[in-house]
């Protein structure tokens, strides 16, 4: 028998439906409370393991008031509510719940959310069992390494992949967010359907909605024929929204509707189209900061942040560098038909000493270039940017910010490419980045086009 659950919900029909769903899934329901006062009594008498908590309850106290008491009791809880206004969500967030379900929801969504909430709680309290971490075959195709931080990522991917829930992948540029998204899709029940990749930063603002949702003929100037958008293309599969933090606010509203209603409307059209799509999103921004500064909707953040996966930087998992380097050597030796098989000890030491501001993407491109240039079967030495050949010295202002490091990294790439941004041999190709994304970053960082 699974955990004991207390349902705190003032609507009898909703509470009863929840009870039936949870009993079917094997949970014990120790009671239903319609007010904070009733909930306190049941908690004291029945000692539940978890509390499912609505926000608006009978009496003067709300579910948020009870949540603060549950925190003091160290009793884990998650919210179930139809209330998603900004001030309420801010108050909810402050109580640090283990999950937030927006009514109405499907039975399987509730069970998945509970599983995820339990995983988060076990991870936080250090009671996570080792059954997954000691599996013999823990590897995922294309994810290379055996560091503890990477094993944690692999474990999370394996937990969430079979579920239908949204996933938010967090990490710096070049840490492998798209590879992680593909792994989630490949390990899911949707693997026989397409995964459609959308780089939100690469889409002109005027065309974002047309790209995502499609358009009817004549919807705008130049719309000479009907076009199916990315969501329809991904029907019964997965859509990967990379750089979701770049999405403008008006498009965020429409994305939220897709998450809530599972339907889209083409530009210029008047009928709704049902779409069965799993959303995996990624960002290198701190979305909580974006929310606080009004650039990202809090309700969308909650919808996407059901199961966050934080990818470590390459600097944080240096024990994986050798395995990654040899993986890329083999990959590019085969594609270029060159007999390169060895990295010298000196070259390996260079890789270990470098800080990798561009992460795995930078390492891959370095290996690709050196395999092509190698005259023997061994890569003897790497030509790494000079700014990192010695330990970083502290200036009067302290450590460099991530923005300064990113600017320096882009400028180094532009130098290597003689100022060329796009096209073959350009900095965008070197950095494995869409040209529009690079132009956007250059503008943001104050790097003039034509820098050399």
Secondary structure, 3 states (H helix, E strand, C coil): CCCEEEEECCCHHHHHHHHHHHHHCCCEEEEEECEHHHHHHHHHHHCCCEEEECCCCECCCCHHHHHHHHHHHCCCEEEEECCCCHHHHHHHHHCCCCCEEECCCCHHHHHHHHHHHHHHHHHHHCCCCCCCCCCCCCCECCECCCCHHHHHHHHHHHHHHCCCCCEEEECCCCCCHHHHHHHHHHCCCCCCCCEEEEEHHHCCHHHHHHHHHCECCCCCCCCCCCECCHHHHCCCCEEEEECHHHCCHHHHHHHHHHHHHCEECCECCCCCEECCCEEEEEECCCHHHHHHCCCCCHHHHHHHCCCEEECCCHHHHHHHHHHHHHHHHHHHHHHHCCCCCEECHHHHHHHHHCCCCCHHHHHHHHHHHHHHHCCCCEECCCCCCHHHCCCCCCECCECCCHHHHHHHHHHHHHHHCCCCCCCCCCHHHHCCCCHHHHHHHHHHHCCCCCCC
